[in-house]
Amino acid sequence: MVTIVEQNARILVVEDEPDLNRMIVDFLTSRGFACESALDGSDALVRFFRSPPDLVVLDINLPNIDGMEVARTIRTAQQTPIIMLTARAEEEDTLLGFDLGIDDYLVKPASLKVLAARISAVLRRSAGGETDEKEQHIVRGPLLLNREKQIVYKRGTPLHLTAAQFAILEALMRHPGRVFSRMQLLEQFQDHAFAGYERTIDVHIKNIRKQVEDDPANPVFVETVWGSGYRFAEGLSA
């Protein structure tokens, strides 16, 4: 079933191959999304900042400005969800993309049905997903997580987390002291998690620590459990 979030979603498709760009736009439009397209990085940024979309589908190899720089520029201003769709399958590219704060990474040739499913999943996470039977506020030390608004505050100051980072931090904060494996954390924001993406969790954790820790090099909130995964510290006072 298509949710209200999806029906109202505006997607910016950034792909330099005109035929593929048109194919993606046509397919997503048939699924109920409202799409705008760009064929190069500079046009993508112009369109993004002129009328910010709800989500960006972004290639890496683009004329003028490459996709990594486009993602970096977007992230300096907004937390709009970004899905990389690229032929570059090297692990270094994937990790760099997640380090920049993207929400998902698909390698071409990717099924358009899978792309649409990933878009829907990211949009649901960004909108907060289902909230029944879950407390809307979690307080751990100086951190307050507001699930309804999808915002985390540190001593009253809002932090800028992507949907994936928020999902990971929520799971950790909801169960202080519990050790989560990388795969378990991956499953918090990917419907179809697989082992090849486990290392991306380390990148997300590094970016989360930059936001929540006073000294990211010596974390006191998000702890590493060597050989097992990560946990949120127990017994924190406000």
C-alpha positions, 0 to 999 in steps of 0.5 A: 500500500502506498502511504501518504508520505510516498504519495506526497513525495517529491524526488530529484533524480540526478543521472547524466545518461538521458535515457536512464534518467527518463526511465527512472523518472517515468517509473517513479512517476508511475508509482505515484512520486512527483519527479524532477530531473537533472543531468549534471551536478551543478544543475542538481544543486540549482534545482535542489536549493531552488525547491528542496525535494523530499529525497534525492536519487544521485549518481556519482559520475556526473559532469561539472560537479560529481555526485560526492560533492553534490551530496557533501554540499547538500549535507552542509545545508539540509538532512534531505534523504539521499540514495546513491545510484551508481555503477561504482561498486568499490567498498571505498566509494560506498563507505565514502558515501555513508561518511558524507551522510547518505541514506542508502547506496545502490549499484547499477544495474539495479532493479527499478522496483528495488529502487522504488522500495528503497525510496519508500523505506527511506521516506518512512524512516525520515517521517518517523515510521510507525509510532504505536506502542513506543515512547515518544521521548527518550532521555539519556544523560544530556540527550533527548530523543523526540521520536515523533519529530525525528530530532535528538537534542543535546543539552537543548540544542538540536543535532543534525542526524540523517534518517539512518543515524537517527534509527541507529541512535534510537535503537541504542538509546532505547536499550542502554547496556544492550550490545548490538551487532553491526548487522542488528544495527544495519537492520534498524534502517535497511529492510534487506540488510546483508553482510556486505554493508556491515562496515558502513555501521562503523561510518555511521557510528563515527558520524553519530559520535561527532554529534553526540559526544563532547570528545568523539575520540573518547566516547562516553555515550556510544561505546564500542564492544570489541568483537561484538558491536556497539552499545549505549552507556548505562547509568547516565545522569542528566 
